[in-house]
């Protein structure tokens, strides 16, 4: 069975995509919320699938190297990487960004992505597929923590995609529709969430693009 690593699998779109991939892949689920990962594992097992839970912080390089080594030792390769892990720093004017939130945004949204690309490239190889999800908030008012660091993540993914056009891996950058997630709730607390897609609905819509 092919392998699928989902970073950010304990909640939101990552959780829904891990569940959607379970019928066709052995899911390696990475997240910091143990309860969310355990719930995911229960649901995958109920579908007859298999998952390996990895409750880890992606900002710890040593942990990510150990994860890559464990994947190599068990499977030898990685067929799919779906990267949904993200940090949503609080909304604030550009002149009042909190240092700890900015540092955390840089660490998760950009630096960890760069480190993961480095350790996972040998596993994904020429035939694998890496998937990222754009959310273009750069330049919008009060998005100084999230917008620039998310844009940096996607810019890095685009560079990787161009670099691998001939030699692989294939890198896709997808655009989810607005979803009723905790992340969006922090940005738009008064929004009518009944008008938004659920993560499960978006996972089903995006799945053909991920598997195609």
Residue pairs with C-beta under 8 A, 6 or more apart in sequence:
1 24
1 25
1 26
1 50
2 24
2 25
2 26
2 79
2 80
3 25
3 26
3 28
3 71
3 75
3 77
3 78
3 79
3 80
4 18
4 21
4 25
4 26
4 27
4 28
4 79
4 80
4 81
4 82
5 28
5 30
5 71
5 78
5 80
5 81
5 82
5 120
6 14
6 17
6 18
6 21
6 27
6 28
6 29
6 30
6 82
6 84
7 14
7 30
7 31
7 58
7 81
7 82
7 83
7 84
7 85
7 116
8 14
8 30
8 31
8 83
8 84
8 85
8 86
9 15
9 17
9 18
9 27
9 29
9 30
9 31
9 36
9 37
9 40
9 84
10 29
10 31
10 32
10 33
10 34
10 35
10 36
10 37
10 40
11 31
11 33
11 36
11 181
11 182
12 84
12 179
12 181
12 182
12 183
12 199
13 84
13 133
13 176
13 179
13 181
13 199
13 202
13 203
14 31
14 82
14 84
14 85
15 36
15 40
15 199
16 198
16 199
16 200
16 202
16 203
17 82
17 84
17 203
17 206
17 207
17 210
18 27
18 29
18 40
18 44
18 51
18 82
19 40
19 43
19 44
19 47
19 200
19 203
20 200
20 203
20 204
20 207
21 27
21 80
21 82
21 207
21 210
22 44
22 47
22 49
22 50
22 51
23 47
23 48
23 49
24 211
25 79
25 80
26 49
26 50
26 51
26 52
26 75
27 44
27 49
27 50
27 51
27 52
28 51
28 52
28 54
28 71
29 37
29 40
29 41
29 51
29 52
29 53
29 54
30 54
30 55
30 56
30 58
30 67
30 85
31 37
31 54
31 55
31 56
31 85
32 55
32 56
32 57
33 55
34 55
37 53
37 54
37 55
38 53
40 51
40 53
41 51
41 53
44 50
44 51
45 51
54 67
56 63
56 64
56 67
57 63
58 64
58 85
58 108
58 112
58 115
58 116
59 107
59 108
59 111
59 112
61 115
64 112
64 115
64 116
64 119
65 119
67 119
68 119
68 120
68 122
68 123
71 78
71 123
72 123
77 123
77 124
77 125
77 128
78 120
78 123
78 124
78 128
79 124
79 127
79 128
79 129
80 128
80 129
80 130
80 131
80 210
81 116
81 120
81 124
81 128
81 129
81 130
81 131
82 131
82 210
83 113
83 116
83 130
83 131
83 132
83 133
84 133
85 108
85 112
86 108
86 109
86 135
86 150
86 183
87 104
87 105
87 107
87 108
87 109
87 146
87 149
88 145
88 146
88 183
88 186
88 187
89 97
89 98
89 101
89 102
89 104
89 105
89 144
89 145
89 146
89 149
90 98
90 101
90 145
90 186
91 142
91 143
91 145
91 186
91 187
92 98
92 101
92 142
92 144
92 145
93 141
93 142
93 144
94 144
97 144
97 145
98 145
101 145
102 144
102 145
105 145
105 146
105 149
106 149
108 149
109 146
109 149
109 150
109 152
109 153
110 149
110 152
110 153
110 156
113 153
113 156
113 157
114 156
117 130
117 156
117 160
120 130
121 169
124 130
124 168
124 169
125 168
125 169
126 167
126 168
126 169
127 168
127 169
128 168
128 169
128 170
129 169
129 170
129 171
129 172
129 210
130 157
130 160
130 169
130 170
130 171
130 172
131 171
131 172
131 173
131 174
131 210
132 153
132 154
132 157
132 171
132 172
132 173
132 174
133 173
133 174
133 175
133 176
134 150
134 154
134 173
134 174
134 175
135 150
135 176
136 150
136 151
136 154
137 143
137 146
137 147
137 150
137 151
138 147
138 148
138 150
138 151
139 147
140 147
143 187
146 187
154 173
157 171
157 173
158 173
160 171
161 170
161 171
161 172
161 173
164 170
164 171
172 209
172 210
174 206
174 209
174 210
176 202
176 206
177 196
177 197
177 202
177 205
178 184
178 196
178 197
179 196
179 197
179 198
179 199
179 202
180 193
180 196
180 197
180 198
180 199
181 199
184 191
184 196
185 191
185 193
197 205
